[in-house]
Amino acid sequence: MDTAITYLDHAASAPMRPEAVEAMMPYLTGFYANPSGSHRFSRRTRQAIDESRDVVADVVGCRPNEVVFTGCGTESDNMAIAGAVSRRGGVAICPAAEHHAVLHVVEHLGGVVVGVDDFGSVHLEALAQALDEHPDVAVVSVMAVNNEVGTITDIAAVSRIVRRHAPNALLHTDAVQAACWLDLREVTPHVDLLSLSAHKFGGPKGVGVLVERGGPRIDPLIIGGGQERERRSGTQNTAGIVATAVALRLTDADRDAEALRLADLRDGLVKGLQSRLDGVIETVPVERKVVGSAHVCILGVESEALLYLLDEADVCASAASACASGAMEPSHVLAAMGVDRPIALGALRLTLGYTTTEADIDRAIEVIVPAVERLRR
Ligand code: PLP
């Protein structure tokens, strides 16, 4: 990446860890054999996948044979939900602030969407009620960390509700945004299915993980050559899987130190904006969200216009509002949280990660403040 770029869009995609890039190279150039083959060359690539599976299992807190490598986080989410409904019949349930990789699948399958609180976490009473009303529920899917506003959901509390009200349902968590910030070993025991995406924690794009605990309990989505013990057919992306394991191991090792370092930077960013501009609302309080997230709503500006000015100044950020039928629509997450439309239209998502420095924060403030002033004029 151009070093002049101020990259505050880690939740969209993190830069690859150099160690992960280095680890994948031999599998792109030398060990390119198909891991399903029978010759020595193939066995070598299969061994690399198995060793990577061991690393992922260790960091996630499951058994190696419970780790299924997929093609992305979206595929893992789809497989968890569609695979559960296909195997078991019945409905899928999820909260309204899920990523579209979950929400659209649940809606597509005619499932049930429940409300969230002011911070975007599932309403536990609403969930319990929906479970009572749908005795045939096949799977409940609740994200561990929200991709837009960074809210952490207490998956143990969700699990207690699901086990009490729907003991036969599977519980899936989309932990795609959690790997950098939460010790997954404390999340996994509460769920049956868990999704990850490598490019969110410094691995490559195009590798996902679905943890399927306690043996095959859902139908596969992709059928063919029977790879991944019949759970996900298709020749594995050996280089990508090796790099994923390296990135996940490093993320796990650095997590606590990074949380301390980035909390200061994140707070400095939000306070820096608030001290120089009126009307900068922190969407979710710090105690409810991950340290990498600085989501704010800036009154009197529209995100799209602000992002345009930031882009011109080489500051990468995002907002989730989308232009539908010519009119700006607030994101489905902010709408579900009940954020008023004029406030939601000024949403700005700044997300930090392992490459973020104090200089990035200073520069972001230097660019955002005059951009907002200009738009308000
Ligand atoms: N779930 C969440 C919470 C995400 O943030 C994302 C990516 O934005 C996904 C799922 C989809 O992951 P992928 O980009 O690997 O398909």
Residues whose N, C-alpha, C, O or C-beta is under 5 A from the ligand:
A	BS01	PLP	A11 A12 C72 G73 T74 H99 A101 V145 N147 D174 V176 Q177 S197
